[in-house]
Amino acid sequence: MISFKIPFRLPSLNEYTDKCRGNRYGGASCKKAVEHDIMLILGTRHFLIASPVDITFIWHEPNKRRDKDNVAFAKKFILDAPQKSGRLKNDNNKYIHGFTDRFVYDGSEGVEVWIESAE
């Protein structure tokens, strides 16, 4: 199993959409910055996901203000970062078997990511 924690709040779908509407490069800039921060967290961790995996996202939220579907949208950034850094061959159906989302309202922010072989 591979796991890592992103210790900060990721943009929701609504926040990302606002960036896209506010400036024609706003969405791309936001996505690039978030992916860069995630790649920094992955740092020197050496792993290559080359077979089907199941991924569990444990979303830590300080309160219940943000809708679950808007929060879970950030998995797009989380999956694109390891792909761009060469740790995930692709995020298509050949490599990603499925997702599970859990939500914890504990006053903290961030997301834990657990990656397990689907085979």
N, C-alpha and C positions, 0 to 999 in steps of 0.2 A: 504494500500500500504506500502511496505517496500522499503527503498532506502538507499544506501550508496555510498560513493565516494572513489575510490582508487586514491590517489593524486600523483601517479608516473607512469612512462612509463612501460608497461608490454612487455615482449619479443614477437617479431613477430614470425611467423612460420619459416621464414628464419633463424632468430637468434637461435631458438630452434633446428632446424635441424643441424645448425653448431655445436652446443653443443653436439648433439648426434653423429655426425661424428668425433668430435675432441677427444672424450674419451668415452669409453663404458659406463661409469656412468655419463657422463656429462649432458645428457638430464634429467635423473631422479633427479640428484642433483639440476638442475635449476628449475624443476617443484616443487620439495619439498620446495625450498627456496621461490619461488613466492607464493605458497599456504600458507606457514607459515606467510609471510608478510600480505596476505589478511586476514588470521584468526586473526592477531593482530588488523587489522582495524575493523573487526567485534566485537572484544573485548567482552564487557559485553552485547552487544545487544542480547536480548532474543526474539527469534522468532523460529517457527517451520513451515516449508513449508510441508504440508501433503496433499494438494489438488492441482489440476492442476493450473499452473500459466503461465502468459505471462511475458516475461522479455524484457525490453528495455535496450540496452547498448548505452550510449552516449560516444563515443570515442573522447577525446580531444587530438589533435595532433598539434605540433608547426608549421608543414608545410605539404606539400603533397608528401613528399619523399617516405613514406612507402605505399605500396598498401593496399587497404581496406581489402582484403581477408586475407592478412598476419597479419594485426592489429587485426582483429576480431577473429583470431585463439585463442587469449588469453582468450576468453570466456570459454575455456576448464578449465583453471586454476581457473577462477572465480566461475564456477559451482562446481568444485571438492572441493574447500576449505570449503564452507558451508556444503557440504555432509560429509566431514571428521570430521567437528566440531559438527555434529549432528543437524544442523539447517535445513538441506534439507534431506528428507528421501532417495531420489534417484534422479538422473538427467535423468531418462528414460522418455519415452513418457507418462507414467502414471502421472507424476508430472510436466513435462515441456510441456506446450501446444504449445508454439512457441516463437520465438525471433524476435526482431526488432533491427537493427543496424542503428545508426545515427552517422555522422562524423562532428565534429566541428574543424575548423582550426583557432584557436584563440591564438596561441602562447603558450598555456599551455599544460601540459601532464597529462594523467590519464583517468579514465573512471567513469562515473556515472552509477549506476545500479538501475533500477526501477523494482520492482517485484509486479505484480498485479494479483489478482485472475482471473482465466479464466472462472469462473462459473458465 
